[in-house]
């Protein structure tokens, strides 16, 4: 799987169950009509259950300038969950999930379906809000390291 190159995202949620954010590369477009994306998160981490409980997520696609933020949300730093959110300014669009204003693109989603497979849960999200950022270099992950396109 280290040979799988992917765009880096921070996936966030907020709601009655609490706030959570995690770095992910397993995400993609599913459908244009209705606009739908998916993201895969490790279901063996009980903190990721907040996504299901809140029923929403925002997929924040990162640029090269977000590498340190990505590392924090991946748990590679000593920041607590709440401290990670303090490293950037966040807004909301529709669902209440935190969005990163400087992201390349943000897809604010309502979860319409989940599928459990192996160690992960696939979250299918209907896009209810969209924000397109500056056209900067995307942050990629390949061979266990960050790369820039």
Residue frames as qw, qx, qy, qz and C-alpha x, y, z in Angstrom:
[[0.000, 0.883, 0.469, 0.000, 0.00, 0.00, 0.00],
 [0.362, -0.660, 0.091, 0.652, 3.02, 2.31, 0.37],
 [0.312, 0.019, 0.588, 0.746, 3.16, 2.43, -3.45],
 [0.072, 0.750, 0.632, 0.180, -0.35, 3.89, -3.57],
 [0.211, 0.023, -0.053, 0.976, 0.03, 7.63, -4.18],
 [0.103, -0.717, -0.677, -0.128, -2.82, 9.79, -3.01],
 [0.029, -0.647, 0.004, -0.762, -3.91, 13.33, -2.32],
 [0.308, -0.149, -0.706, 0.620, -3.78, 14.26, 1.36],
 [0.344, -0.613, -0.347, -0.621, -6.96, 15.39, 3.13],
 [0.033, -0.031, 0.715, -0.698, -8.03, 16.30, 6.62],
 [0.402, -0.435, -0.691, -0.414, -11.45, 14.80, 7.29],
 [0.043, -0.103, 0.518, -0.848, -13.41, 16.55, 10.04],
 [0.368, -0.539, -0.696, -0.300, -16.70, 16.22, 11.86],
 [0.021, -0.069, 0.499, -0.863, -18.53, 18.07, 14.59],
 [0.539, -0.381, -0.465, -0.590, -21.90, 17.69, 16.26],
 [0.714, -0.562, 0.060, -0.414, -23.58, 16.30, 19.34],
 [0.970, -0.125, -0.110, 0.176, -21.04, 13.45, 19.56],
 [0.514, -0.690, 0.212, 0.464, -18.05, 15.84, 19.50],
 [0.396, 0.852, -0.275, -0.206, -15.37, 17.17, 17.20],
 [0.802, -0.207, 0.479, 0.289, -12.80, 15.02, 15.40],
 [0.473, 0.802, -0.280, -0.232, -10.29, 15.45, 12.60],
 [0.787, -0.237, 0.520, 0.233, -7.97, 12.96, 10.95],
 [0.154, 0.608, -0.561, -0.540, -5.54, 12.91, 8.03],
 [0.775, 0.204, 0.595, -0.068, -6.54, 10.56, 5.20],
 [0.049, 0.406, -0.608, -0.681, -5.48, 9.73, 1.66],
 [0.102, 0.235, 0.945, 0.202, -8.17, 7.12, 0.97],
 [0.284, 0.625, 0.403, -0.606, -10.79, 9.47, -0.50],
 [0.173, 0.011, 0.652, 0.738, -12.28, 10.06, -3.93],
 [0.483, 0.176, -0.080, -0.854, -15.21, 11.26, -6.01],
 [0.395, 0.152, 0.902, -0.092, -18.04, 8.74, -6.42],
 [0.274, 0.619, 0.700, 0.227, -20.75, 10.52, -8.42],
 [0.096, 0.115, 0.120, 0.981, -21.50, 13.87, -10.04],
 [0.500, -0.190, -0.129, -0.835, -25.27, 13.46, -9.74],
 [0.297, -0.948, -0.064, -0.099, -25.93, 13.46, -6.90],
 [0.301, 0.720, -0.509, 0.364, -22.54, 14.90, -5.93],
 [0.893, -0.441, 0.037, -0.087, -20.99, 12.23, -3.72],
 [0.294, 0.653, -0.660, 0.228, -17.53, 11.55, -2.31],
 [0.910, -0.340, -0.238, -0.016, -16.16, 8.78, -0.14],
 [0.038, 0.710, -0.609, 0.352, -13.51, 8.53, 2.53],
 [0.862, -0.138, -0.485, 0.047, -12.13, 5.43, 4.27],
 [0.187, -0.698, 0.476, -0.501, -11.20, 5.62, 7.96],
 [0.341, 0.141, -0.896, 0.249, -9.87, 3.00, 10.34],
 [0.641, -0.491, -0.274, -0.522, -12.86, 1.62, 12.26],
 [0.757, -0.206, -0.519, 0.338, -10.60, 0.04, 14.89],
 [0.201, 0.087, -0.315, 0.924, -10.05, 3.55, 16.30],
 [0.084, -0.626, -0.753, 0.184, -13.14, 4.22, 18.47],
 [0.051, -0.539, -0.091, 0.836, -12.67, 7.99, 18.04],
 [0.066, 0.063, -0.618, -0.781, -13.65, 7.60, 14.39],
 [0.027, -0.506, -0.862, 0.014, -17.14, 6.53, 15.51],
 [0.020, 0.567, 0.261, -0.781, -17.82, 10.26, 15.97],
 [0.121, 0.172, -0.542, -0.814, -18.20, 10.55, 12.20],
 [0.239, -0.327, -0.871, -0.279, -21.09, 8.05, 12.18],
 [0.191, -0.563, -0.661, 0.457, -22.66, 9.52, 15.31],
 [0.023, 0.514, 0.039, -0.857, -22.56, 13.07, 13.93],
 [0.595, 0.559, 0.577, -0.014, -23.67, 11.97, 10.47],
 [0.371, 0.928, -0.022, -0.014, -21.50, 14.56, 8.71],
 [0.708, -0.325, 0.218, 0.588, -17.95, 15.12, 7.52],
 [0.316, 0.913, -0.139, -0.217, -15.92, 17.69, 5.61],
 [0.864, 0.087, 0.223, 0.443, -13.22, 16.52, 3.22],
 [0.028, -0.952, 0.162, 0.256, -10.52, 19.22, 3.18],
 [0.870, 0.346, 0.064, 0.346, -8.04, 18.68, 0.30],
 [0.476, -0.767, 0.102, 0.419, -4.61, 19.97, 1.30],
 [0.532, 0.813, -0.188, 0.147, -1.97, 21.94, -0.57],
 [0.727, 0.251, -0.400, 0.499, 1.80, 21.76, -0.12],
 [0.007, -0.541, 0.344, -0.768, 1.65, 24.48, 2.54],
 [0.733, -0.434, 0.063, -0.521, -0.41, 22.20, 4.84],
 [0.689, 0.208, -0.679, 0.140, 2.18, 19.48, 5.45],
 [0.099, 0.205, -0.701, 0.676, 2.71, 20.31, 9.15],
 [0.599, -0.070, 0.218, -0.767, -1.05, 20.47, 9.74],
 [0.841, 0.130, -0.432, -0.299, -1.42, 17.10, 8.06],
 [0.478, 0.226, -0.759, 0.379, 1.24, 15.61, 10.32],
 [0.228, -0.172, 0.549, -0.786, -0.56, 16.93, 13.41],
 [0.753, 0.035, 0.078, -0.653, -3.92, 15.46, 12.36],
 [0.788, 0.219, -0.569, -0.083, -2.17, 12.17, 11.52],
 [0.811, -0.583, 0.009, -0.045, -1.00, 11.97, 15.13],
 [0.800, 0.288, -0.190, 0.491, 2.67, 12.40, 14.23],
 [0.100, 0.544, -0.319, 0.770, 3.08, 15.29, 16.67],
 [0.245, -0.173, -0.798, 0.522, 2.36, 15.54, 20.38],
 [0.304, -0.119, 0.001, -0.945, -0.72, 17.71, 19.90],
 [0.326, 0.266, 0.818, -0.392, -3.97, 16.59, 21.54],
 [0.258, 0.545, 0.733, 0.315, -7.11, 16.37, 19.41],
 [0.013, -0.930, -0.332, 0.157, -8.21, 19.83, 20.52],
 [0.323, -0.678, 0.287, 0.595, -4.74, 21.35, 20.08],
 [0.444, 0.131, 0.682, 0.567, -4.69, 20.14, 16.48],
 [0.170, 0.797, 0.539, 0.214, -7.67, 22.33, 15.67],
 [0.251, -0.900, -0.053, 0.352, -5.85, 25.27, 17.27],
 [0.538, -0.259, 0.452, 0.662, -3.13, 25.07, 14.61],
 [0.105, 0.226, 0.558, 0.791, -5.39, 26.62, 11.95],
 [0.376, 0.181, 0.241, -0.876, -8.51, 28.71, 11.61],
 [0.092, 0.248, 0.947, 0.184, -11.69, 26.77, 10.86],
 [0.412, 0.085, -0.021, -0.907, -15.10, 27.73, 9.53],
 [0.426, 0.264, 0.857, -0.119, -18.33, 25.92, 8.71],
 [0.154, -0.003, -0.535, -0.831, -20.49, 25.93, 5.58],
 [0.624, -0.218, -0.395, -0.638, -23.63, 23.79, 5.86],
 [0.783, -0.221, -0.579, -0.049, -23.26, 20.70, 8.06],
 [0.535, -0.811, 0.162, -0.173, -21.27, 22.19, 10.93],
 [0.912, -0.077, 0.065, 0.398, -18.20, 20.07, 10.17],
 [0.263, -0.795, 0.200, 0.508, -15.03, 22.21, 10.41],
 [0.741, 0.590, 0.171, 0.271, -13.66, 23.37, 7.07],
 [0.559, -0.405, 0.161, 0.705, -10.18, 24.72, 6.36],
 [0.328, 0.868, 0.126, -0.351, -10.52, 28.02, 4.45],
 [0.059, 0.749, -0.540, -0.378, -7.10, 27.69, 2.77],
 [0.664, -0.004, 0.742, 0.095, -7.72, 24.16, 1.42],
 [0.050, -0.111, 0.685, 0.718, -7.55, 23.44, -2.31],
 [0.499, -0.265, -0.511, -0.648, -11.13, 22.22, -2.13],
 [0.234, -0.046, 0.760, -0.604, -13.62, 21.44, 0.63],
 [0.472, -0.223, -0.694, -0.496, -16.52, 19.04, 0.30],
 [0.323, -0.150, 0.568, -0.742, -19.01, 19.47, 3.15],
 [0.456, -0.016, -0.801, -0.386, -21.02, 16.25, 3.35],
 [0.724, -0.222, 0.326, -0.566, -23.95, 14.50, 4.96],
 [0.127, -0.238, 0.960, 0.069, -23.23, 10.79, 5.40],
 [0.722, 0.134, -0.160, -0.659, -25.68, 8.77, 3.30],
 [0.977, 0.012, -0.192, -0.092, -24.14, 5.32, 3.66],
 [0.222, -0.694, 0.682, -0.065, -21.36, 3.46, 5.43],
 [0.941, 0.165, -0.284, -0.085, -19.77, 0.14, 4.55],
 [0.516, -0.674, 0.528, -0.016, -17.44, -1.82, 6.79],
 [0.897, 0.391, -0.200, 0.053, -14.69, -3.77, 5.06],
 [0.714, 0.189, -0.410, 0.535, -11.64, -5.21, 6.80],
 [0.440, -0.305, -0.414, 0.736, -10.10, -2.71, 9.18],
 [0.031, -0.063, 0.070, 0.995, -11.87, 0.29, 7.66],
 [0.278, 0.660, 0.635, -0.291, -15.28, 1.91, 7.31],
 [0.229, 0.225, 0.458, 0.829, -16.14, 3.62, 4.04],
 [0.111, 0.615, 0.446, -0.641, -18.18, 6.80, 4.48],
 [0.256, 0.446, 0.578, 0.634, -20.22, 7.92, 1.48],
 [0.075, -0.540, -0.349, 0.762, -21.10, 11.60, 1.71],
 [0.298, 0.762, 0.492, 0.298, -23.62, 13.63, -0.26],
 [0.365, 0.025, -0.046, 0.930, -21.95, 16.99, -0.91],
 [0.071, -0.827, -0.553, 0.075, -24.11, 19.72, 0.62],
 [0.063, -0.972, 0.081, 0.213, -21.53, 22.50, 0.53],
 [0.820, 0.264, 0.124, 0.493, -18.47, 23.22, -1.58],
 [0.099, -0.949, 0.148, 0.260, -15.60, 25.67, -1.39],
 [0.824, 0.392, 0.040, 0.408, -12.87, 25.95, -4.01],
 [0.445, -0.776, 0.097, 0.436, -9.58, 27.50, -2.88],
 [0.151, 0.808, -0.439, -0.363, -6.54, 28.81, -4.68],
 [0.934, 0.335, -0.123, -0.007, -5.00, 26.62, -7.36],
 [0.224, -0.770, 0.594, -0.059, -1.88, 25.66, -5.38],
 [0.424, 0.335, -0.840, -0.056, 0.31, 22.57, -5.54],
 [0.849, -0.353, -0.161, -0.359, -1.53, 19.59, -4.03],
 [0.288, -0.552, 0.745, -0.239, 0.01, 17.69, -1.12],
 [0.856, 0.133, -0.433, -0.250, 0.51, 14.01, -1.94],
 [0.582, -0.520, 0.603, -0.165, 1.60, 10.98, 0.08],
 [0.884, 0.368, -0.273, -0.089, 3.68, 8.20, -1.48],
 [0.740, 0.223, -0.506, 0.383, 6.25, 5.68, -0.19],
 [0.593, -0.590, -0.434, 0.334, 5.56, 6.78, 3.41],
 [0.350, -0.305, -0.032, 0.885, 6.47, 10.38, 2.69],
 [0.274, 0.814, 0.294, -0.419, 4.95, 13.66, 1.61],
 [0.451, 0.102, 0.516, 0.721, 5.42, 14.75, -2.00],
 [0.244, 0.654, 0.143, -0.701, 4.33, 17.74, -4.05],
 [0.650, 0.493, 0.538, 0.212, 2.95, 17.51, -7.57]]
